[in-house]
Amino acid sequence: MFRVLSRTASAPRQSFSARTYYRALATSTKQGGSSSSSSRRRRILGWTAGGAALVGASTYLMAQDYMFLEEAKGAREQVPFLALHPQRGGAKDLQIVTHQLDEHEQDQEKPRLVIIGSGWGAVSVLRNLDKDKFNVTVISPNNYFLFTPLLPSATVGTNEPRSLLEPIRKIAARVRGHFLEARAVDVDIENKLVEVKSTGVNGADGEREHFYVPYDQLVLAVGATSITHGIQGLDHTFQLKTVQDAMAIRRKVMENVEKACLPTTTPDERKKLLSFVVCGGGPTGVEFAAELFDWINEDLVKWFPKLLREDVSVTIIQSRDHILNMFDVRISEYAEKRFRRENINVITNARVQRIEDDKVVYKFKGKADEGTHDIPYGLCLWSTGIAMTPFVQALSDKLGQQNHRRVLLTDEYLRVKGVPDMSIYAVGDCATIDNPKLVEHIREIFESADSDKDGRLNAAEFNNAVTYMKKKFPLTRQHFNKLERAFENYDLDHSGTIEIEELGKFAREIDSKMTQLPATAQVASQQGQFIAKFVGGNSEQPFMYRHLGTLAYLGNTAVGEFSWGYKMIGGLYSMYLWRSVYWSEQVSTRTRMNLSLDWSKRALFGRDISIV
């Protein structure tokens, strides 16, 4: 055996050289009649094609890497001097960022469009803007766009937070825009400079010096914060506006459940840990309660002790008559009945008095003689109305002409009121359009329509008055459709004509129907689209909001009402319609794929119950 091994070891080595390869190919070609030779020939040809493709791909990648390396070597030489050494100026003598580190990709002759924020309004501007008309800079403490309608899903692991995020640099790249991860703190209106400061991880304030960013046109899309109503103890609560909020809530829910599983936890402590209270019956609060209850019924009962399910409680405290009060009353009533059937406690017509570290104290409205009530909690979510951020509040105080306590007032072109050159726009939750009062212009309207100057309006002249109001006050258009066909309703003395007092009644009825636009992603998105066209010179018409519909998730079902009058009230199909709408509204294919994977993983394996 030793001899065999020795002979084998000393045998000459065979090498598969190119010559051997082509000799084998020629031999197989000569033996064309054999099926085994034909098979061998196909294998050899396949190896040849595969090898060629591999070599070609490798060569291409190496060439690309070489090109990028060569570009990187010369990058410093291409950066303008002022990008590395900004000059100082402005009211506070700060550094002014007139040039960017990638300025070689920009044209300094273009007007500067600065967008503050990275939410729905800002992204809509970027996606619809003419990429050749502006030098764009985006300023935000977050370097991503967050798909906020699905944020409640992230609080219990139905969707992963990363599935709701898209890097803002990728979106801004469409218009070759710059991005600065910084927080806007003030606006020097006279010199057209935005004062910003750098931020750290997760938007934490940095310690570096403030600096200026110049603008020709400025778009404010900074959102809003939750209104406090003067309630004490809000530092004990959670909010749900950022991805960090969702992650903190998810961690708190899991920590409470794990503590409730410990044998040393008393029954009273367990009930308190598993009590979840939501202050606010709007879409965010309702959808969080629904997602939480889904997790309780589908994951908690499967992986945790069955005893916990008996001690879990979910409570919604709403100050209005119904939850989801922006929907049709039938939808609100359906949501309340469904929640009560699922043992979610819905308390309406109640106001929170204060929030202590272990309980929420509330009182029913209109019952002065009745005392307060309290609910112990392990987690309390504060989800009420909106209020100004400190940046917006400072700008509002500076302008002087603003008289709204919660948002900036704009005209019908979304330009902030009080800015002399009308170069600042505001969209989304931080602003509202200042609705006109028709009754204040009633004489002007009447005289423009009274063509024969007899002091009365016949039917034709009344219609002329309506046409004039639509043109002069376009925000009122949506409220005229039914009223303009009811001439006789305003002819109070049945004279066949309308006098100025009767036209005043008509105007007051229109004024009573004028409301502020809701603080929704849909409004901000349409406003961003409008600004992109308006500043680019592609539109001269004032902004007109087109309501497409509203959706809300209620736990394995959904409700909604749409612009054409259809109302979706429950049903299994409604959940898939709800998902389809939000899936289609994603800003990238990547997030669509992530959402599809999240929903598939939930269906196959349930939600992730680990704490990170």
Salt bridges, closest charged atoms under 4 A:
GLU70 OE2 - LYS73 NZ 3.47
ASP102 OD1 - HIS178 ND1 2.79
GLU105 OE2 - HIS104 NE2 3.77
ASP132 OD1 - ARG176 NH2 3.10
GLU160 OE1 - ARG250 NH1 3.42
GLU166 OE1 - ARG590 NH2 2.99
ASP186 OD1 - LYS398 NZ 2.89
GLU195 OE1 - LYS92 NZ 2.75
GLU195 OE2 - HIS210 ND1 2.79
ASP205 OD1 - ARG183 NE 3.15
ASP205 OD2 - LYS197 NZ 3.25
GLU209 OE2 - ARG88 NH1 3.15
GLU298 OE1 - ARG602 NH2 2.80
GLU298 OE1 - ARG607 NH1 3.02
ASP299 OD2 - ARG607 NH1 2.48
ASP328 OD2 - ARG330 NE 3.12
GLU336 OE2 - HIS322 ND1 3.00
GLU336 OE1 - ARG340 NH1 3.86
GLU356 OE2 - ARG354 NE 2.95
GLU356 OE1 - LYS359 NZ 3.87
GLU370 OE1 - LYS367 NZ 3.97
GLU370 OE2 - HIS373 NE2 2.70
ASP411 OD2 - ARG415 NE 2.89
ASP421 OD2 - LYS192 NZ 3.23
ASP434 OD2 - LYS417 NZ 2.84
GLU444 OE1 - HIS441 ND1 3.47
GLU444 OE2 - LYS472 NZ 2.56
ASP454 OD2 - ARG456 NH2 4.00
GLU484 OE2 - LYS470 NZ 3.18
ASP598 OD1 - LYS601 NZ 3.83
ASP608 OD2 - ARG250 NH2 3.90
